[in-house]
Amino acid sequence: MRYLQSSNYVCPESIYQFIDKKEPELYVFLARAHKKRKTKRPYRAKQSRIAGRVSIKDRPNSVNLRQNFGHWESDSVVSSCRKAALNVLVERKSRLTHITLLTSKTAKQNHQAIVKRLKKHNNEAVTSITYDNGSENTLHKETNHRLQTQSYFCEPYHSWEKGSVEQVNGLIRRFIPKGTDFSEISHKFINQIEKLLNNRPKRCLNYQTPYEVFRKHCGALPS
Protein backbone atom coordinates (compact mmCIF):
# COMPACT_ATOMS: atom_id res chain seq x y z
CA MET A 1 0.00 0.00 0.00
CA ARG A 2 1.26 3.43 -0.90
CA TYR A 3 1.18 5.97 1.93
CA LEU A 4 0.82 9.72 1.54
CA GLN A 5 3.81 11.81 2.47
CA SER A 6 3.51 13.99 5.57
CA SER A 7 3.47 17.14 3.40
CA ASN A 8 0.17 15.96 1.88
CA TYR A 9 -1.49 15.04 5.17
CA VAL A 10 -4.57 17.03 6.16
CA CYS A 11 -5.40 16.85 9.86
CA PRO A 12 -9.02 16.58 11.09
CA GLU A 13 -8.91 20.09 12.57
CA SER A 14 -8.07 21.58 9.16
CA ILE A 15 -11.08 19.81 7.66
CA TYR A 16 -13.40 21.11 10.38
CA GLN A 17 -12.10 24.68 9.97
CA PHE A 18 -12.46 24.54 6.20
CA ILE A 19 -16.10 23.41 6.44
CA ASP A 20 -16.88 25.91 9.20
CA LYS A 21 -15.46 28.92 7.34
CA LYS A 22 -15.77 28.14 3.63
CA GLU A 23 -18.18 25.27 2.93
CA PRO A 24 -20.77 25.23 5.76
CA GLU A 25 -23.23 23.20 3.67
CA LEU A 26 -20.90 20.21 4.12
CA TYR A 27 -21.67 20.03 7.86
CA VAL A 28 -24.16 17.20 7.21
CA PHE A 29 -21.23 14.90 6.45
CA LEU A 30 -19.58 15.49 9.84
CA ALA A 31 -19.87 12.81 12.51
CA ARG A 32 -22.24 14.84 14.69
CA ALA A 33 -23.56 17.18 11.95
CA HIS A 34 -23.11 20.40 13.93
CA LYS A 35 -24.05 23.44 11.86
CA LYS A 36 -21.76 25.78 13.77
CA ARG A 37 -18.76 25.12 15.99
CA LYS A 38 -19.03 26.54 19.46
CA THR A 39 -16.65 29.35 20.34
CA LYS A 40 -14.90 28.88 23.65
CA ARG A 41 -15.33 31.87 25.92
CA PRO A 42 -13.79 32.52 29.33
CA TYR A 43 -16.10 32.12 32.30
CA ARG A 44 -15.94 33.68 35.71
CA ALA A 45 -14.83 31.29 38.41
CA LYS A 46 -17.78 30.05 40.44
CA GLN A 47 -17.53 28.46 43.84
CA SER A 48 -18.83 24.90 43.88
CA ARG A 49 -21.62 23.99 46.28
CA ILE A 50 -20.60 20.33 46.43
CA ALA A 51 -19.53 19.43 49.95
CA GLY A 52 -16.23 17.55 50.33
CA ARG A 53 -15.20 18.34 46.79
CA VAL A 54 -11.58 17.38 45.92
CA SER A 55 -10.13 19.15 42.90
CA ILE A 56 -8.81 17.23 39.92
CA LYS A 57 -5.59 19.15 40.52
CA ASP A 58 -5.05 16.84 43.50
CA ARG A 59 -5.61 13.68 41.48
CA PRO A 60 -2.42 11.53 41.36
CA ASN A 61 -0.37 11.89 38.22
CA SER A 62 -0.53 8.12 37.66
CA VAL A 63 -4.28 8.55 37.10
CA ASN A 64 -3.71 11.44 34.70
CA LEU A 65 -1.27 9.28 32.71
CA ARG A 66 -3.64 6.28 32.64
CA GLN A 67 -1.02 4.04 34.22
CA ASN A 68 -3.44 1.96 36.28
CA PHE A 69 -6.90 0.47 35.89
CA GLY A 70 -9.86 1.33 38.07
CA HIS A 71 -10.16 5.09 37.57
CA TRP A 72 -13.51 6.16 36.13
CA GLU A 73 -15.12 9.32 34.79
CA SER A 74 -18.83 10.04 35.20
CA ASP A 75 -21.08 12.37 33.23
CA SER A 76 -24.72 12.99 32.36
CA VAL A 77 -26.34 13.21 28.93
CA VAL A 78 -29.62 15.11 29.12
CA SER A 79 -32.90 14.56 27.29
CA SER A 80 -34.84 17.14 25.32
CA CYS A 81 -37.54 16.97 28.01
CA ARG A 82 -34.95 17.99 30.64
CA LYS A 83 -36.11 15.23 32.97
CA ALA A 84 -34.82 11.86 31.80
CA ALA A 85 -31.06 11.49 31.39
CA LEU A 86 -28.22 9.04 30.91
CA ASN A 87 -25.46 8.37 33.38
CA VAL A 88 -22.28 7.51 31.50
CA LEU A 89 -19.25 5.90 33.17
CA VAL A 90 -15.93 5.37 31.39
CA GLU A 91 -12.86 3.59 32.78
CA ARG A 92 -9.91 5.78 31.81
CA LYS A 93 -7.34 3.14 30.82
CA SER A 94 -9.51 0.60 28.98
CA ARG A 95 -12.25 3.07 27.88
CA LEU A 96 -14.82 0.53 29.06
CA THR A 97 -18.24 2.21 29.11
CA HIS A 98 -21.37 1.78 31.23
CA ILE A 99 -24.56 3.63 30.23
CA THR A 100 -27.64 3.79 32.46
CA LEU A 101 -31.00 5.31 31.52
CA LEU A 102 -32.42 7.47 34.34
CA THR A 103 -36.01 8.63 34.63
CA SER A 104 -34.79 11.89 36.17
CA LYS A 105 -31.45 13.65 36.51
CA THR A 106 -31.37 13.72 40.31
CA ALA A 107 -28.49 13.18 42.71
CA LYS A 108 -30.22 10.13 44.17
CA GLN A 109 -30.77 8.38 40.84
CA ASN A 110 -27.28 9.27 39.66
CA HIS A 111 -25.76 7.85 42.86
CA GLN A 112 -27.83 4.68 42.64
CA ALA A 113 -26.89 4.13 38.98
CA ILE A 114 -23.16 4.51 39.65
CA VAL A 115 -23.22 2.18 42.65
CA LYS A 116 -25.27 -0.44 40.81
CA ARG A 117 -22.94 -0.53 37.80
CA LEU A 118 -19.61 -0.37 39.62
CA LYS A 119 -20.25 -2.52 42.68
CA LYS A 120 -20.26 -5.60 40.43
CA HIS A 121 -16.56 -5.11 39.68
CA ASN A 122 -13.82 -6.17 42.08
CA ASN A 123 -12.24 -3.52 44.29
CA GLU A 124 -9.12 -3.18 42.14
CA ALA A 125 -11.29 -2.22 39.16
CA VAL A 126 -12.95 0.70 40.98
CA THR A 127 -10.55 3.09 42.69
CA SER A 128 -11.65 6.63 41.85
CA ILE A 129 -14.38 8.56 40.00
CA THR A 130 -13.94 11.98 38.40
CA TYR A 131 -17.03 14.21 38.07
CA ASP A 132 -18.02 17.66 36.88
CA ASN A 133 -19.72 20.12 39.22
CA GLY A 134 -23.34 19.33 38.35
CA SER A 135 -25.88 19.06 41.16
CA GLU A 136 -26.47 15.40 40.27
CA ASN A 137 -23.05 14.64 41.79
CA THR A 138 -23.71 16.01 45.27
CA LEU A 139 -24.01 12.50 46.78
CA HIS A 140 -20.45 11.57 45.78
CA LYS A 141 -19.44 10.98 49.41
CA GLU A 142 -22.15 8.34 49.77
CA THR A 143 -20.94 6.80 46.52
CA ASN A 144 -17.38 6.74 47.88
CA HIS A 145 -18.60 5.02 51.03
CA ARG A 146 -20.50 2.33 49.13
CA LEU A 147 -17.72 1.63 46.65
CA GLN A 148 -14.66 2.49 48.77
CA THR A 149 -13.51 4.99 46.15
CA GLN A 150 -12.06 8.50 45.99
CA SER A 151 -13.85 11.26 44.09
CA TYR A 152 -12.30 14.14 42.14
CA PHE A 153 -13.95 17.11 40.47
CA CYS A 154 -13.08 19.10 37.37
CA GLU A 155 -12.53 22.80 37.76
CA PRO A 156 -15.73 24.81 37.08
CA TYR A 157 -16.53 24.97 33.34
CA HIS A 158 -13.61 22.63 32.56
CA SER A 159 -15.56 19.58 31.43
CA TRP A 160 -12.75 18.78 28.98
CA GLU A 161 -10.70 17.66 31.99
CA LYS A 162 -12.69 14.41 31.89
CA GLY A 163 -12.12 13.97 28.19
CA SER A 164 -12.64 10.20 28.07
CA VAL A 165 -16.31 10.36 28.99
CA GLU A 166 -16.85 13.51 26.93
CA GLN A 167 -15.56 11.68 23.85
CA VAL A 168 -17.89 8.76 24.54
CA ASN A 169 -20.81 11.17 24.94
CA GLY A 170 -20.10 12.35 21.41
CA LEU A 171 -20.30 8.75 20.16
CA ILE A 172 -23.58 8.23 22.01
CA ARG A 173 -25.01 11.30 20.30
CA ARG A 174 -24.50 9.58 16.95
CA PHE A 175 -27.17 7.10 18.06
CA ILE A 176 -29.26 9.55 20.10
CA PRO A 177 -29.11 13.04 18.54
CA LYS A 178 -29.76 16.18 20.57
CA GLY A 179 -33.45 16.90 20.77
CA THR A 180 -34.34 13.27 21.47
CA ASP A 181 -36.86 12.60 24.23
CA PHE A 182 -35.24 9.87 26.35
CA SER A 183 -38.62 8.79 27.69
CA GLU A 184 -39.18 7.24 24.26
CA ILE A 185 -35.95 5.20 24.41
CA SER A 186 -35.83 1.68 25.85
CA HIS A 187 -33.26 0.16 28.18
CA LYS A 188 -32.68 -2.48 25.51
CA PHE A 189 -31.61 0.19 23.01
CA ILE A 190 -29.21 1.73 25.57
CA ASN A 191 -27.70 -1.71 26.23
CA GLN A 192 -27.17 -2.18 22.49
CA ILE A 193 -25.29 1.12 22.27
CA GLU A 194 -23.14 0.14 25.27
CA LYS A 195 -22.22 -3.21 23.72
CA LEU A 196 -21.34 -1.57 20.40
CA LEU A 197 -19.01 0.92 22.12
CA ASN A 198 -17.32 -1.73 24.28
CA ASN A 199 -16.71 -3.97 21.28
CA ARG A 200 -15.39 -1.16 19.06
CA PRO A 201 -11.63 -1.42 18.32
CA LYS A 202 -9.73 1.76 19.21
CA ARG A 203 -6.45 3.04 17.90
CA CYS A 204 -5.46 4.26 21.39
CA LEU A 205 -5.83 0.64 22.56
CA ASN A 206 -3.67 -0.71 19.73
CA TYR A 207 -6.91 -1.66 17.92
CA GLN A 208 -8.18 -3.80 20.75
CA THR A 209 -11.68 -3.27 22.08
CA PRO A 210 -12.38 -1.77 25.54
CA TYR A 211 -13.89 -5.11 26.55
CA GLU A 212 -10.75 -7.03 25.55
CA VAL A 213 -8.42 -4.66 27.42
CA PHE A 214 -10.55 -4.56 30.56
CA ARG A 215 -11.07 -8.33 30.63
CA LYS A 216 -7.33 -9.03 30.43
CA HIS A 217 -6.61 -7.00 33.55
CA CYS A 218 -9.84 -6.89 35.54
CA GLY A 219 -11.76 -10.01 34.58
CA ALA A 220 -14.91 -10.56 32.54
CA LEU A 221 -17.70 -8.02 32.57
CA PRO A 222 -20.39 -8.76 35.18
CA SER A 223 -23.76 -9.77 33.79
Buried (B, 14 or more C-beta within 10 A) or exposed (E): EEEEEEEEEEEEEEEBEEBBEEEEEEBEEBEEEBEEEEEEEEEEEEEBEBEEBBEBEEBBEEBEEBEBBBBBBBBBBBBBEEBBBBBBBBBBBBBBBBBBBBEEBBBEBBBBBBBEBBEEBEEEBBBBBBBBBBEBBBBBBBBBEBBEBBBBBBBBBEBEBBEBBBBBBEBBBEBBEEEBEBEEBEEEEBEEBBBEBBEBEBEEBEEBBBBBBBBEEBEEBEE
